[in-house]
């Protein structure tokens, strides 16, 4: 189980993913954004993703698994954000901050 790269997330914008959390079953969400972030130093990489919940659904901050097809990304922390300006669906954000595989010590 590995965390998706920024390039993978950017290629998947508009795709439907599934959230598995403390509720029963899976919740479909749309990946609406994926952007680079600011890492703490050159040994790390940082990026974030935004998911739109189905209309009428809202969630508090939650740790859940994210499934994209056959891939499962474990326990990402998702934090609620404001609705996107063009609709009323709640957005959930996650920040990925990890060691950069290309960085040298």
N, CA, C and O atoms as CSV, one atom per row, in Angstrom:
chain,resi,resn,atom,element,x,y,z
A,1,UNK,N,N,0.842,-1.184,0.000
A,1,UNK,CA,C,0.000,0.000,0.000
A,1,UNK,C,C,0.882,1.240,0.000
A,1,UNK,O,O,1.648,1.464,0.937
A,2,UNK,N,N,0.772,2.041,-1.048
A,2,UNK,CA,C,1.571,3.250,-1.117
A,2,UNK,C,C,0.666,4.449,-1.359
A,2,UNK,O,O,-0.450,4.324,-1.863
A,3,UNK,N,N,1.172,5.592,-0.991
A,3,UNK,CA,C,0.437,6.840,-1.179
A,3,UNK,C,C,0.624,7.280,-2.637
A,3,UNK,O,O,1.726,7.155,-3.170
A,4,UNK,N,N,-0.413,7.785,-3.284
A,4,UNK,CA,C,-0.285,8.189,-4.684
A,4,UNK,C,C,0.612,9.408,-4.840
A,4,UNK,O,O,0.691,10.250,-3.945
A,5,UNK,N,N,1.279,9.496,-5.969
A,5,UNK,CA,C,2.117,10.660,-6.274
A,5,UNK,C,C,1.239,11.838,-6.677
A,5,UNK,O,O,0.061,11.676,-6.995
A,6,UNK,N,N,1.831,13.016,-6.657
A,6,UNK,CA,C,1.117,14.207,-7.120
A,6,UNK,C,C,0.738,14.048,-8.590
A,6,UNK,O,O,-0.373,14.401,-8.988
A,7,UNK,N,N,1.653,13.520,-9.394
A,7,UNK,CA,C,1.360,13.326,-10.822
A,7,UNK,C,C,0.155,12.408,-11.008
A,7,UNK,O,O,-0.694,12.664,-11.862
A,8,UNK,N,N,0.077,11.355,-10.223
A,8,UNK,CA,C,-1.063,10.425,-10.313
A,8,UNK,C,C,-2.352,11.149,-9.961
A,8,UNK,O,O,-3.348,11.029,-10.675
A,9,UNK,N,N,-2.342,11.903,-8.862
A,9,UNK,CA,C,-3.545,12.617,-8.455
A,9,UNK,C,C,-3.967,13.631,-9.513
A,9,UNK,O,O,-5.154,13.748,-9.819
A,10,UNK,N,N,-3.010,14.364,-10.074
A,10,UNK,CA,C,-3.347,15.356,-11.090
A,10,UNK,C,C,-3.943,14.697,-12.331
A,10,UNK,O,O,-4.836,15.258,-12.965
A,11,UNK,N,N,-3.451,13.510,-12.677
A,11,UNK,CA,C,-3.996,12.779,-13.828
A,11,UNK,C,C,-5.411,12.275,-13.554
A,11,UNK,O,O,-6.183,12.059,-14.488
A,12,UNK,N,N,-5.751,12.089,-12.287
A,12,UNK,CA,C,-7.055,11.538,-11.901
A,12,UNK,C,C,-8.115,12.591,-11.580
A,12,UNK,O,O,-9.225,12.226,-11.193
A,13,UNK,N,N,-7.818,13.872,-11.724
A,13,UNK,CA,C,-8.813,14.906,-11.400
A,13,UNK,C,C,-10.086,14.658,-12.209
A,13,UNK,O,O,-10.046,14.456,-13.422
A,14,UNK,N,N,-11.206,14.681,-11.505
A,14,UNK,CA,C,-12.508,14.403,-12.109
A,14,UNK,C,C,-12.941,12.955,-11.925
A,14,UNK,O,O,-14.094,12.618,-12.195
A,15,UNK,N,N,-12.037,12.094,-11.471
A,15,UNK,CA,C,-12.354,10.688,-11.251
A,15,UNK,C,C,-13.074,10.487,-9.918
A,15,UNK,O,O,-12.941,11.298,-9.002
A,16,UNK,N,N,-13.823,9.420,-9.824
A,16,UNK,CA,C,-14.515,9.069,-8.582
A,16,UNK,C,C,-13.661,8.103,-7.784
A,16,UNK,O,O,-13.201,7.086,-8.303
A,17,UNK,N,N,-13.452,8.430,-6.523
A,17,UNK,CA,C,-12.762,7.575,-5.567
A,17,UNK,C,C,-13.794,7.146,-4.530
A,17,UNK,O,O,-14.920,7.643,-4.526
A,18,UNK,N,N,-13.413,6.236,-3.663
A,18,UNK,CA,C,-14.297,5.766,-2.591
A,18,UNK,C,C,-13.618,6.007,-1.248
A,18,UNK,O,O,-12.429,5.730,-1.095
A,19,UNK,N,N,-14.363,6.520,-0.279
A,19,UNK,CA,C,-13.853,6.674,1.086
A,19,UNK,C,C,-14.406,5.542,1.940
A,19,UNK,O,O,-15.586,5.202,1.857
A,20,UNK,N,N,-13.538,4.967,2.758
A,20,UNK,CA,C,-13.941,3.970,3.753
A,20,UNK,C,C,-13.609,4.553,5.113
A,20,UNK,O,O,-12.439,4.764,5.433
A,21,UNK,N,N,-14.617,4.809,5.905
A,21,UNK,CA,C,-14.407,5.424,7.214
A,21,UNK,C,C,-15.178,4.694,8.290
A,21,UNK,O,O,-15.492,3.512,8.151
A,22,UNK,N,N,-15.483,5.405,9.368
A,22,UNK,CA,C,-16.186,4.783,10.485
A,22,UNK,C,C,-17.668,4.520,10.197
A,22,UNK,O,O,-18.372,3.991,11.056
A,23,UNK,N,N,-18.140,4.874,9.029
A,23,UNK,CA,C,-19.519,4.614,8.645
A,23,UNK,C,C,-19.590,3.265,7.931
A,23,UNK,O,O,-18.564,2.644,7.656
A,24,UNK,N,N,-20.784,2.830,7.641
A,24,UNK,CA,C,-21.025,1.555,6.955
A,24,UNK,C,C,-20.809,1.735,5.460
A,24,UNK,O,O,-21.375,2.659,4.876
A,25,UNK,N,N,-20.018,0.894,4.825
A,25,UNK,CA,C,-19.842,0.914,3.374
A,25,UNK,C,C,-18.855,1.962,2.898
A,25,UNK,O,O,-18.056,2.488,3.672
A,26,UNK,N,N,-18.927,2.259,1.598
A,26,UNK,CA,C,-18.029,3.232,0.980
A,26,UNK,C,C,-18.821,4.453,0.530
A,26,UNK,O,O,-20.004,4.361,0.204
A,27,UNK,N,N,-18.146,5.589,0.519
A,27,UNK,CA,C,-18.755,6.851,0.109
A,27,UNK,C,C,-18.042,7.336,-1.150
A,27,UNK,O,O,-16.833,7.564,-1.110
A,28,UNK,N,N,-18.756,7.503,-2.273
A,28,UNK,CA,C,-18.104,7.989,-3.496
A,28,UNK,C,C,-17.790,9.478,-3.381
A,28,UNK,O,O,-18.617,10.264,-2.919
A,29,UNK,N,N,-16.593,9.855,-3.804
A,29,UNK,CA,C,-16.182,11.255,-3.813
A,29,UNK,C,C,-15.486,11.552,-5.141
A,29,UNK,O,O,-14.925,10.655,-5.770
A,30,UNK,N,N,-15.525,12.799,-5.555
A,30,UNK,CA,C,-14.853,13.216,-6.786
A,30,UNK,C,C,-13.558,13.940,-6.433
A,30,UNK,O,O,-13.566,14.874,-5.631
A,31,UNK,N,N,-12.450,13.513,-7.030
A,31,UNK,CA,C,-11.184,14.232,-6.864
A,31,UNK,C,C,-11.278,15.506,-7.698
A,31,UNK,O,O,-11.390,15.439,-8.923
A,32,UNK,N,N,-11.232,16.674,-7.039
A,32,UNK,CA,C,-11.438,17.935,-7.754
A,32,UNK,C,C,-10.184,18.785,-7.893
A,32,UNK,O,O,-10.156,19.710,-8.705
A,33,UNK,N,N,-9.139,18.487,-7.111
A,33,UNK,CA,C,-7.901,19.266,-7.215
A,33,UNK,C,C,-6.748,18.484,-6.609
A,33,UNK,O,O,-6.935,17.661,-5.713
A,34,UNK,N,N,-5.556,18.757,-7.114
A,34,UNK,CA,C,-4.314,18.211,-6.560
A,34,UNK,C,C,-3.210,19.201,-6.902
A,34,UNK,O,O,-2.946,19.468,-8.074
A,35,UNK,N,N,-2.570,19.740,-5.878
A,35,UNK,CA,C,-1.583,20.800,-6.079
A,35,UNK,C,C,-0.363,20.573,-5.199
A,35,UNK,O,O,-0.438,19.925,-4.155
A,36,UNK,N,N,0.758,21.118,-5.644
A,36,UNK,CA,C,1.989,21.050,-4.858
A,36,UNK,C,C,1.855,21.903,-3.608
A,36,UNK,O,O,1.172,22.927,-3.606
A,37,UNK,N,N,2.522,21.463,-2.541
A,37,UNK,CA,C,2.555,22.212,-1.295
A,37,UNK,C,C,3.980,22.646,-0.998
A,37,UNK,O,O,4.848,22.592,-1.869
A,38,UNK,N,N,4.213,23.073,0.220
A,38,UNK,CA,C,5.532,23.526,0.639
A,38,UNK,C,C,6.082,22.531,1.653
A,38,UNK,O,O,5.552,22.397,2.756
A,39,UNK,N,N,7.143,21.839,1.272
A,39,UNK,CA,C,7.769,20.859,2.158
A,39,UNK,C,C,8.650,21.563,3.180
A,39,UNK,O,O,9.090,22.693,2.968
A,40,UNK,N,N,8.904,20.868,4.310
A,40,UNK,CA,C,9.704,21.498,5.364
A,40,UNK,C,C,11.172,21.650,4.992
A,40,UNK,O,O,11.833,22.552,5.506
A,41,UNK,N,N,11.713,20.790,4.104
A,41,UNK,CA,C,13.073,20.951,3.593
A,41,UNK,C,C,13.225,20.083,2.350
A,41,UNK,O,O,12.267,19.441,1.918
A,42,UNK,N,N,14.428,20.062,1.772
A,42,UNK,CA,C,14.649,19.378,0.496
A,42,UNK,C,C,14.493,17.860,0.572
A,42,UNK,O,O,14.359,17.213,-0.467
A,43,UNK,N,N,14.506,17.288,1.739
A,43,UNK,CA,C,14.379,15.833,1.877
A,43,UNK,C,C,12.927,15.368,1.815
A,43,UNK,O,O,12.662,14.166,1.796
A,44,UNK,N,N,12.001,16.295,1.783
A,44,UNK,CA,C,10.578,15.956,1.804
A,44,UNK,C,C,9.858,16.503,0.581
A,44,UNK,O,O,10.336,17.428,-0.076
A,45,UNK,N,N,8.714,15.922,0.289
A,45,UNK,CA,C,7.817,16.477,-0.720
A,45,UNK,C,C,6.457,16.683,-0.060
A,45,UNK,O,O,6.111,16.004,0.907
A,46,UNK,N,N,5.707,17.614,-0.588
A,46,UNK,CA,C,4.417,17.951,0.004
A,46,UNK,C,C,3.446,18.302,-1.119
A,46,UNK,O,O,3.790,19.027,-2.053
A,47,UNK,N,N,2.244,17.781,-1.012
A,47,UNK,CA,C,1.175,18.126,-1.941
A,47,UNK,C,C,-0.159,17.869,-1.251
A,47,UNK,O,O,-0.219,17.218,-0.209
A,48,UNK,N,N,-1.212,18.385,-1.841
A,48,UNK,CA,C,-2.525,18.210,-1.228
A,48,UNK,C,C,-3.563,17.887,-2.293
A,48,UNK,O,O,-3.382,18.165,-3.478
A,49,UNK,N,N,-4.655,17.290,-1.832
A,49,UNK,CA,C,-5.741,16.913,-2.728
A,49,UNK,C,C,-7.059,17.351,-2.116
A,49,UNK,O,O,-7.189,17.484,-0.899
A,50,UNK,N,N,-8.029,17.571,-2.987
A,50,UNK,CA,C,-9.361,18.000,-2.572
A,50,UNK,C,C,-10.389,17.052,-3.187
A,50,UNK,O,O,-10.350,16.758,-4.382
A,51,UNK,N,N,-11.303,16.584,-2.347
A,51,UNK,CA,C,-12.360,15.672,-2.778
A,51,UNK,C,C,-13.713,16.317,-2.516
A,51,UNK,O,O,-13.924,16.904,-1.455
A,52,UNK,N,N,-14.629,16.215,-3.469
A,52,UNK,CA,C,-16.001,16.709,-3.281
A,52,UNK,C,C,-16.891,15.557,-2.850
A,52,UNK,O,O,-16.926,14.505,-3.488
A,53,UNK,N,N,-17.608,15.774,-1.755
A,53,UNK,CA,C,-18.563,14.781,-1.270
A,53,UNK,C,C,-19.824,14.831,-2.127
A,53,UNK,O,O,-20.049,15.817,-2.829
A,54,UNK,N,N,-20.645,13.792,-2.081
A,54,UNK,CA,C,-21.926,13.852,-2.798
A,54,UNK,C,C,-22.793,14.990,-2.243
A,54,UNK,O,O,-22.656,15.378,-1.083
A,55,UNK,N,N,-23.667,15.505,-3.069
A,55,UNK,CA,C,-24.575,16.575,-2.650
A,55,UNK,C,C,-25.352,16.136,-1.419
A,55,UNK,O,O,-25.841,15.008,-1.355
A,56,UNK,N,N,-25.464,17.029,-0.442
A,56,UNK,CA,C,-26.224,16.764,0.767
A,56,UNK,C,C,-25.468,16.008,1.847
A,56,UNK,O,O,-26.003,15.796,2.935
A,57,UNK,N,N,-24.236,15.597,1.571
A,57,UNK,CA,C,-23.437,14.864,2.552
A,57,UNK,C,C,-22.391,15.799,3.138
A,57,UNK,O,O,-21.759,16.564,2.409
A,58,UNK,N,N,-22.208,15.740,4.454
A,58,UNK,CA,C,-21.128,16.493,5.096
A,58,UNK,C,C,-20.464,15.585,6.119
A,58,UNK,O,O,-21.103,14.713,6.708
A,59,UNK,N,N,-19.177,15.806,6.317
A,59,UNK,CA,C,-18.403,15.015,7.265
A,59,UNK,C,C,-17.580,15.935,8.150
A,59,UNK,O,O,-17.214,17.034,7.731
A,60,UNK,N,N,-17.283,15.501,9.371
A,60,UNK,CA,C,-16.314,16.211,10.195
A,60,UNK,C,C,-14.910,15.764,9.770
A,60,UNK,O,O,-14.769,14.933,8.873
A,61,UNK,N,N,-13.908,16.297,10.393
A,61,UNK,CA,C,-12.547,15.797,10.159
A,61,UNK,C,C,-12.536,14.302,10.463
A,61,UNK,O,O,-13.073,13.863,11.480
A,62,UNK,N,N,-11.918,13.525,9.571
A,62,UNK,CA,C,-11.978,12.076,9.725
A,62,UNK,C,C,-10.741,11.429,9.093
A,62,UNK,O,O,-10.227,11.909,8.083
A,63,UNK,N,N,-10.278,10.354,9.691
A,63,UNK,CA,C,-9.239,9.523,9.072
A,63,UNK,C,C,-9.940,8.370,8.388
A,63,UNK,O,O,-10.758,7.681,8.998
A,64,UNK,N,N,-9.622,8.161,7.126
A,64,UNK,CA,C,-10.268,7.071,6.401
A,64,UNK,C,C,-9.361,6.565,5.300
A,64,UNK,O,O,-8.392,7.222,4.920
A,65,UNK,N,N,-9.685,5.394,4.798
A,65,UNK,CA,C,-8.985,4.841,3.648
A,65,UNK,C,C,-9.594,5.435,2.391
A,65,UNK,O,O,-10.787,5.735,2.345
A,66,UNK,N,N,-8.759,5.602,1.369
A,66,UNK,CA,C,-9.222,6.098,0.080
A,66,UNK,C,C,-8.937,5.001,-0.947
A,66,UNK,O,O,-7.812,4.514,-1.056
A,67,UNK,N,N,-9.967,4.624,-1.691
A,67,UNK,CA,C,-9.798,3.579,-2.695
A,67,UNK,C,C,-9.970,4.189,-4.077
A,67,UNK,O,O,-10.930,4.910,-4.351
A,68,UNK,N,N,-8.997,3.874,-4.948
A,68,UNK,CA,C,-9.049,4.266,-6.357
A,68,UNK,C,C,-8.920,2.988,-7.167
A,68,UNK,O,O,-7.819,2.459,-7.317
A,69,UNK,N,N,-10.017,2.492,-7.683
A,69,UNK,CA,C,-9.983,1.216,-8.402
A,69,UNK,C,C,-9.554,0.096,-7.472
A,69,UNK,O,O,-10.187,-0.142,-6.443
A,70,UNK,N,N,-8.481,-0.589,-7.833
A,70,UNK,CA,C,-7.965,-1.689,-7.019
A,70,UNK,C,C,-6.967,-1.232,-5.971
A,70,UNK,O,O,-6.523,-2.037,-5.152
A,71,UNK,N,N,-6.604,0.045,-5.979
A,71,UNK,CA,C,-5.619,0.563,-5.022
A,71,UNK,C,C,-6.309,1.090,-3.772
A,71,UNK,O,O,-7.373,1.705,-3.848
A,72,UNK,N,N,-5.693,0.842,-2.627
A,72,UNK,CA,C,-6.218,1.336,-1.359
A,72,UNK,C,C,-5.122,2.122,-0.664
A,72,UNK,O,O,-4.041,1.592,-0.405
A,73,UNK,N,N,-5.394,3.382,-0.363
A,73,UNK,CA,C,-4.444,4.243,0.331
A,73,UNK,C,C,-4.927,4.388,1.763
A,73,UNK,O,O,-6.006,4.930,2.004
A,74,UNK,N,N,-4.136,3.906,2.717
A,74,UNK,CA,C,-4.622,3.793,4.097
A,74,UNK,C,C,-4.592,5.089,4.880
A,74,UNK,O,O,-3.667,5.892,4.760
A,75,UNK,N,N,-5.607,5.268,5.670
A,75,UNK,CA,C,-5.714,6.252,6.739
A,75,UNK,C,C,-5.187,7.642,6.407
A,75,UNK,O,O,-4.235,8.116,7.027
A,76,UNK,N,N,-5.800,8.282,5.442
A,76,UNK,CA,C,-5.502,9.682,5.163
A,76,UNK,C,C,-6.412,10.534,6.042
A,76,UNK,O,O,-7.591,10.220,6.210
A,77,UNK,N,N,-5.874,11.592,6.592
A,77,UNK,CA,C,-6.658,12.530,7.388
A,77,UNK,C,C,-7.312,13.523,6.436
A,77,UNK,O,O,-6.626,14.237,5.705
A,78,UNK,N,N,-8.625,13.564,6.447
A,78,UNK,CA,C,-9.384,14.485,5.608
A,78,UNK,C,C,-10.029,15.544,6.491
A,78,UNK,O,O,-10.634,15.234,7.517
A,79,UNK,N,N,-9.889,16.793,6.075
A,79,UNK,CA,C,-10.405,17.926,6.828
A,79,UNK,C,C,-11.431,18.670,5.977
A,79,UNK,O,O,-11.185,18.915,4.796
A,80,UNK,N,N,-12.584,19.035,6.559
A,80,UNK,CA,C,-13.603,19.733,5.774
A,80,UNK,C,C,-13.138,21.113,5.333
A,80,UNK,O,O,-12.391,21.801,6.028
A,81,UNK,N,N,-13.609,21.488,4.153
A,81,UNK,CA,C,-13.343,22.820,3.619
A,81,UNK,C,C,-14.643,23.425,3.132
A,81,UNK,O,O,-15.703,22.807,3.225
A,82,UNK,N,N,-14.557,24.604,2.626
A,82,UNK,CA,C,-15.736,25.308,2.115
A,82,UNK,C,C,-16.226,24.660,0.829
A,82,UNK,O,O,-15.442,24.030,0.118
A,83,UNK,N,N,-17.506,24.804,0.521
A,83,UNK,CA,C,-17.992,24.305,-0.766
A,83,UNK,C,C,-17.270,24.996,-1.913
A,83,UNK,O,O,-16.843,26.144,-1.788
A,84,UNK,N,N,-17.138,24.302,-3.016
A,84,UNK,CA,C,-16.558,24.895,-4.221
A,84,UNK,C,C,-17.498,25.996,-4.699
A,84,UNK,O,O,-18.714,25.848,-4.577
A,85,UNK,N,N,-16.972,27.097,-5.240
A,85,UNK,CA,C,-17.833,28.214,-5.647
A,85,UNK,C,C,-18.926,27.855,-6.654
A,85,UNK,O,O,-19.968,28.509,-6.689
A,86,UNK,N,N,-18.699,26.814,-7.479
A,86,UNK,CA,C,-19.687,26.513,-8.515
A,86,UNK,C,C,-20.751,25.502,-8.093
A,86,UNK,O,O,-21.632,25.177,-8.890
A,87,UNK,N,N,-20.690,24.995,-6.856
A,87,UNK,CA,C,-21.744,24.097,-6.385
A,87,UNK,C,C,-21.798,24.106,-4.859
A,87,UNK,O,O,-21.096,24.884,-4.214
A,88,UNK,N,N,-22.621,23.253,-4.292
A,88,UNK,CA,C,-22.817,23.272,-2.844
A,88,UNK,C,C,-22.216,22.048,-2.144
A,88,UNK,O,O,-22.415,21.860,-0.943
A,89,UNK,N,N,-21.486,21.222,-2.888
A,89,UNK,CA,C,-20.921,20.026,-2.273
A,89,UNK,C,C,-19.761,20.389,-1.340
A,89,UNK,O,O,-18.913,21.215,-1.678
A,90,UNK,N,N,-19.740,19.765,-0.175
A,90,UNK,CA,C,-18.648,19.983,0.768
A,90,UNK,C,C,-17.358,19.394,0.203
A,90,UNK,O,O,-17.372,18.343,-0.439
A,91,UNK,N,N,-16.262,20.071,0.445
A,91,UNK,CA,C,-14.942,19.601,0.019
A,91,UNK,C,C,-14.199,19.070,1.233
A,91,UNK,O,O,-14.317,19.609,2.334
A,92,UNK,N,N,-13.434,18.009,1.019
A,92,UNK,CA,C,-12.559,17.443,2.043
A,92,UNK,C,C,-11.138,17.523,1.511
A,92,UNK,O,O,-10.879,17.198,0.352
A,93,UNK,N,N,-10.218,17.960,2.366
A,93,UNK,CA,C,-8.826,18.173,1.959
A,93,UNK,C,C,-7.902,17.220,2.702
A,93,UNK,O,O,-8.140,16.883,3.862
A,94,UNK,N,N,-6.846,16.791,2.020
A,94,UNK,CA,C,-5.789,16.021,2.667
A,94,UNK,C,C,-4.449,16.591,2.237
A,94,UNK,O,O,-4.293,17.045,1.103
A,95,UNK,N,N,-3.485,16.567,3.145
A,95,UNK,CA,C,-2.121,17.011,2.862
A,95,UNK,C,C,-1.208,15.800,3.005
A,95,UNK,O,O,-1.250,15.087,4.008
A,96,UNK,N,N,-0.387,15.582,1.989
A,96,UNK,CA,C,0.576,14.489,2.007
A,96,UNK,C,C,1.959,15.102,2.135
A,96,UNK,O,O,2.369,15.913,1.305
A,97,UNK,N,N,2.666,14.714,3.170
A,97,UNK,CA,C,4.009,15.239,3.456
A,97,UNK,C,C,4.868,14.035,3.811
A,97,UNK,O,O,4.681,13.413,4.857
A,98,UNK,N,N,5.822,13.707,2.922
A,98,UNK,CA,C,6.604,12.490,3.128
A,98,UNK,C,C,8.014,12.655,2.587
A,98,UNK,O,O,8.317,13.618,1.883
A,99,UNK,N,N,8.871,11.701,2.926
A,99,UNK,CA,C,10.247,11.734,2.416
A,99,UNK,C,C,10.229,11.716,0.894
A,99,UNK,O,O,9.457,10.975,0.284
A,100,UNK,N,N,11.074,12.526,0.289
A,100,UNK,CA,C,11.200,12.612,-1.146
A,100,UNK,C,C,12.091,11.480,-1.623
A,100,UNK,O,O,13.258,11.425,-1.234
A,101,UNK,N,N,11.590,10.582,-2.444
A,101,UNK,CA,C,12.406,9.445,-2.876
A,101,UNK,C,C,13.643,9.861,-3.673
A,101,UNK,O,O,14.606,9.096,-3.727
A,102,UNK,N,N,13.654,11.039,-4.290
A,102,UNK,CA,C,14.803,11.502,-5.057
A,102,UNK,C,C,15.825,12.276,-4.234
A,102,UNK,O,O,16.912,12.577,-4.729
A,103,UNK,N,N,15.497,12.600,-2.994
A,103,UNK,CA,C,16.395,13.418,-2.168
A,103,UNK,C,C,17.588,12.603,-1.665
A,103,UNK,O,O,17.465,11.419,-1.350
A,104,UNK,N,N,18.721,13.256,-1.598
A,104,UNK,CA,C,19.908,12.635,-1.020
A,104,UNK,C,C,20.113,13.217,0.378
A,104,UNK,O,O,19.697,14.341,0.661
A,105,UNK,N,N,20.745,12.457,1.228
A,105,UNK,CA,C,20.930,12.881,2.625
A,105,UNK,C,C,21.769,14.118,2.757
A,105,UNK,O,O,22.006,14.587,3.869
